[in-house]
Each structure stands twice: as structure tokens, then as C-alpha cells.
């Protein structure tokens, strides 16, 4: 009984403190769970092992650098140049501009893509404009290898990130199709561009975004490094160097980026996640949950969606749910298809969560109401959940 009490208190702390600081909530949640289930010596050993694990250190360093890249590209106007040189028509612009601006974690980033949607979507209702911004801003979270939520979730699931992406590609295409049917097809007319197309303006910033995953994938598959995380750190570091190089004023922009993005928050998040996961795996809670015999489909789709909705965070939801899978069903790593269905279900809850900061910012910008937005999202979310169920029943 005392273990269940500790687990429930841990979940409450995670949900409450995550609104203040996600990394802190995970660390405090893990320590709280440990106090109810482990000895002090065991807790300290787990923390020491996390802080000295080379894989954790390298992955944490890589994730910490990603927001710095975002800041450099934002401050130097590299993101703006990508958007200015997209020549994909109105519907393509409405879908691609928030998607590209959402590739790297920019605080308040929803407000950068919102004006572009307002400009291109004059004939759309306020709620549909919010839907476009929210849906397409996060739709590439399924396949872009520098997405912190994807990196963290795949790591927690003990999957190669590229294996995870392979299984997530169909869900990314499904999400794009849903978004097009419910949002983009309502956009009419043509785009008016103020300047001519510049290939250089498009190619240079895209090379910054794509260099990291290309280097990471190449090193992993050609040189097979002794620690996989070495390749992603080298890839991210190269991307940062290119971003700084193309930014012009190198030192000042890098300094502004660090000050603006506060990348140390990501350091704390990564350490907190691994402390929580390792304590959870040692706590015995997974075995207790296994005795309840919960169906995988209920955990994957039902609990996944609910956690995304309640937490407004993909990585927090994955950090809570995936260890339950591993401990309950005895997986050495989460089966890739189950991972993909779970990730997609979390996304569906996350994209409409009232505690997701992008939701509030976009609603405020377009002067829309949450109730109206939820009504607009009801059908696309319902279709997404239905597809997840069908895929699970047929293939899982």
C-alpha cells in the first residue's frame, strides 16, 4: 500500500511542478518515488550512475546545444530567410511555415509562425488559424532527428532514434493528411511574395538544420562509434558551428542566443528524466502495475492521450508512460510500432492541451476562445485516435 501511495504522490508532484520547471519536477518526482520504495544508499547509487554515465552525459550535451542553434538562427534571421523563400503555394505555405519554425525549440515560438498564418489565411476562421498553427507547428516532431521530444522519448524507450523515425513516418503522413483535410483545404487564393526567390537564402539555413541528422546518421551507420551518442553530439556541434558562421557577428549572436534560450533548462530536464526513469525501474512499481493486467492498447492510446492532454509535454508523458510499459510487460526495449502508436497518441493530447504554452499564446494572438478551438479540433483528434486504434488492432 505504501508503494502505491508513493507512486500517486509522485504523479501529483510531476504534474504540479512541471508547470514551474520540467527538469525539477522529474528529479523531485524520482526522489519522492525512491523514498517510498528504495533505501537511501540505492537512491544515491542511482544518481551517481546517472551523473557518470557517458551516454547520458553526451546526450545531455547534445540536447543542451539544440536551443542555442535555434536562438542563433532566430536572431540572425536564418529562419526568416527559409520562410521568405518558400514557393509552395498558399496551402503549402500555411503548412510548411509553422512546421519549419517548429523544428527547433524557441520559447514562445508559436508567436513567430502565427503572423505568417494570419497573413496567408485571411479567409480562415480564428479557430482554424489556431488549429493550423498548433497542428503543423508540431507535425514534424515525428521525423526530425533534432526534436528534443523525439530524442528523449526514443532514448527512454531504448530504441534507435532512426528506428523510431522509420515507424513514425506513417503517423507523420497521417497527421499531415488530417491537417490538410480539416484545415488547409479551406484556404483559398494565391500567395503574394514581396521579394524574388533566392536559392542561397533557402539553401544556407536548411543546410544548418539538416547537417546534424545527416552527420549523426552517417557516423552511426558507417563508423559504428562505441557510444552512439557521440555521433549526435558531433552532428549537433557541427550544426551550431554552421549556424554561427552564417550568422555573421559570431560572438555577440552566440551570447545573445545563450541568454535568450537558457539552454541549461534542457540540461536539467535530461538529468531529471534519467534519474526518474532509473528510480522507477528499480522501485518495483512496474511489477505492481503488471498485477493489474492493463491492456497494452489502453496504456498506449488511452493513457498516452490523457497524459499528453494533462501535462502538455511530450517528453514528460513519455517519461512517465514508457517505463511503465518496460516494467509491466518485461520489454528490453519498447516495440517500435507500440512506441509509434504511443507517441502519436501523446501528440494528439499534447496539441490541444490547455497547459501547452503554444495553445495559450496562439489563442491570445488570434483572439480565439479555448472552447471554440476544442470544438474545431474535436474531429481531427477523433480521426487520429480512431486511426491509432485501427493500426493497433490490425498490426500490433
N, C-alpha and C positions, 0 to 999 in steps of 0.2 A: 504493500500500500504506500509506503513512504517513497518508493521509487516513482510511482505514478504521480504523487503529489509534486515531487521534484520536477518531473517532466512537464506537468501542466504549468508550474511556476516559470519554468524555463521558456515555454512558448509565449506566455504573457509578457515576460521581460523582452523577448525578441521582438514581438510586435510593438511594444510600447517604446523601447529605447531606439528602435530602428528609425523612428521619426526624428530622433535627435542626431544619432551617429550610428551608421550601419555596422561599422567595424567594432565599435564599442559594444553594441547590442549582442553581437555574435560572441565576443570574448566573455562578456558578463554572463550570457546565457550558457556557454560551455562550462564556465567555472561553477555556476549555480548547479547545473546538472551533475557535475563532478562531486560537489559537496554532498549531494544526496545519494550518490551511487559508488563513489571511489574513495580511497584513502588519500590523505594529503600528499604522501610520497608518490602515489600513482599519478596524481594531477600534475605535480611538479616535473615528473619524468616526461609526461606527455608534452608539456610546454617546452621543456628543454629540447626534446626531439624535434618539435616543430621549428624552433628557432635555429636549429643547427642542421636541418635537412637541406642539402644542396638544391634539390628540385624545388622546394618551397621558396628558397632564397632567390633563385634565378627567375622563377615565375613571378614572384612578387616584384622584383626589379623591373621586369618587362611590363607588367600591368601598371606600375607606377609611372613609367615613361609615356604611356599612351595618351593620357590627358595633356601632357606637355606638348606632344605633337599637335594635338587639337588646338591648343592655345596659340602655338606659333602660326599655324595655318589660318586661324581665325583672325589674329591681329594683323598679319601680313597681307590679308585679302586673298589668300590662295583658294579658300572655299568660294568666295565671291566669283573668282575667275572661272571656276568649274561651272557654276550656275549660269553665268553670263554667256557661256559658250556652248551650252546645251542646245541642240537644234533638233528637237524631238516632237514638236507639236504641243498643243495646249495640254492634252491629257497626259502625254509623256512628261511634260514639264511639271505638272501637278504631282505626278507620282515620283519622279526622279529627284526633284529638288529637295524635298524633305528627307528622302532616303539617303542622299549623299551627305547632307548636313547632319544626318543622324549617325554617320559611320563612326565618328569619334565622340567621346563623352564631353560635351560642352555644357557647363552649368547654365540652365535656362535656355538650352539650345532650341526648344520649341518656339521661342520668340524670334529666332533667326529665320526659320522657314515660314512662319506664319505670314509675314508681309508678302512673301513670294506667292503664297496660296491666295491671299487676298487680291493680289494684282492679277493673277491668271484665272481666278474663279469667280468673276464678277456675277455670274448668273446662278451661283450656288447658294443655298441657304446657309445661315450661320452654322447650324448644327452639322451640315455636310462638310463645310470647310474645316470645322474642328475634327471631324472624322477623317478627312484626308490627311491632315497634319499628324494626327495620332497614329493612324494605321500605317502610313507609308514612312513616317519617321523611324519606325521600329521594324519594318518588314525585312530589312537586310541583316537584322540581328541573327537570323537563321544561318547565314552563309558567310559573313565577313569574318575572317580569322582574327582580326584585331578587336572584335567586340568583347569587352571585359566580361559581360554576362555569359557569353558563349565559352570563353576561355575558362572561366571559373566553373561553369556547370559541367563541361566535359572533364575537367580535372577532378571534380568531386565524384563524377560517375566512373572515373578510371578508364576513360576512353581517349583514344587518339582524337585530337580535335578534327582531323580531316576525315576520320571515320564518322564522327558525329555529323559533320557537314554533309557528307555523302547521303546520310539518311534524312537530313533536314532539308535538302534541296527540294524534294516533292512538296513539303509543307510550305516552303518559301513560295513555290509556284502557285500552290493552292491559295495562299494568303494574297498574292498579287492578283489572282483571278477574282477572289472575293472582293478585294478593294476596288478593282476595276468595275465589276458589275454593280456594286452598291454605291460607289462614289464617282469614279472618273467618267463613266459613260454619260453622266448628267452634265458634264462640261461641254460647252459648245463654242464655236468660233475659232479664230486663229490667234497665235501669239504675235505680238508686235515687239520686235527687237530694236533697241536704241543704237546698238553698235554692230559692226560686222563680225563675222565668225573669225576667231583666231585659234588656230590649231595649237600653237605654243601655249596659249592661255589655258587650254583644256588639258594638254598632254603633261605639262610640268607638275601641276598639283596631283593629277591622277597617278603619276609615277611615284610620288611620295606615299600615297595611300596604298599602292599595290606592291611596292618594293618589299615591305615587311613580310607579307604572306608568301611571296614568291621565294624570298631567301629562306624563310623558315621551311617551306615545303621541300625546296631543293636540298638543303643541308640534311634534313631528316631522311630523305629517300636516297640520296647519293652517298653521303658520308657516314650516316648512321652514328651520330655522336653518342658518347657513353651516357650522357644525361640529355634527354630530349629537350629540356627547357633551355639549353644553351642556344639552340637554333632560333628559338623565338626571341630570346633576348638580343641576339646578333641582328635579327631581322628588324626588330623594333628600333634598336640603336641606329641602324642604317637609315631607317625612315626618318628618325629625328634629325640626323645629320643633314639629310637632303632637305628637310623642311627648313632648317636653319640656314642652309646655304642659299636656297632660293628666296629666303625672306629678305635678304639684303643686309639690313642693320642687325648683325648677328647677336651680339651680346645683349643689347638692350631689349630686343624682342624675346630672347630666351628668358631674361629676367622677368619681363612683364608676364610671360606665359606662366612661369612658376608661381608668381604672386597671384595671378588671376585664377589658375586652375586648382591650386592647393593639392598637388598630386599625392601628398602624404596621406590624404584620406584613403586613397586606394591601397597604400601600404598597410594601413591599419585594417582595412577590410579583408585583405588577403590573409594576414596573420590571424585575425579573428575567425575567419572561415575555417582555417586548418586546425585551430585549437578546438573549435566547436565540433568539427567532424571527428577528430581523433578521440575526444572525450566521449562523444555519442557512441562511437563504435566500441569503446571499452566499457560503457555503462551497463550494458545488458538490456537496455530499453528495446532494442530491436527484437530480441528474443521474446520479450513480453508482448510486443505488438503481434509477433508471429502467432502467439497462442490465440489471438482473436480471429485469426484466419481471414484477414481482409482481402477481398478480391483485388487482383492487380489493377483491373480496369477502374475500380473505384478510387484507388490511390492515384493512378496515373492521370486520369481525366478529371474526376470529381474533386479530389483533394488538390491536384495541381491547379485547376482553375480557381478554386477557393483561395488558395494561398497567394496566387498572383493578384487576385482581387483585394484580399485583405492587406497584404504587405506593400503592394505597389512596387515590388522589386523582383526581378527575375532571379538574380543570384541568391538572394535571401531565401526565396521559395525553394530553389533547387538545393540549397544547403540544408534546409530542413527536411525536404522530402526524399531526396536521393539516398542519404544514409539509412532512412527507414527501409527503402527497397533492398539495399545491400544486406542489411542485418536481418530483415524479415525473411527474405527468400534465399539467402545464402549465396548471392551472386558475388563472384570475384570482381566483376565489373558489370555495370548495367547493360543489358542487351540493347544494341543500338536502336532498334525500332521502338522499344519501350521508352528509351531516352528521348527519341524524336517526338513521340506522341505526348510524353510528359512535358517537354519543353514547349511544344505548340499549345498545350492546354494552359500552361502557366502564362504564356504570351497573351492568350485570349482574355484571361482575367486581368493581367497587368495593363493592357491597353485601355481598359475602361475604369481602372481603379481610381476612386476619388482621392486616395492618398498618393497617387503617382503625380509628382510635381508637374510634369508636362501637361497633364489633363487640366489642372487648375490654371496654369499660365495661358493655355490656348483658349479655354473658355473665357477668361478675362479679356484676352486680346480681341476676340470676336464678339464680345458682349453676349455670349450664349449662356443658356441655363443648363445645369447638370442634368436635370430631368429630361430636357429635350435631347441632349446628347445621348443619354442612355437609351431613349426610345429609338433614336436613329441607329444606334449600334446593336439593337436587340436582334435584328435579322442576321446581319453578318456574323455576330458572335454565335447565334444559334446554328447557323450553317456550319461554322467552323467546328463547334462541338459535335454536331451530327457526323461530320466527316471523320473526326477523330475516333468516334465510336465505331463507325463502319470499318475504318482501316484496322482498328484493333481487333474487331471480331473476325475479319477476313484473314489478316496476316499475322497477328501477334500470337 
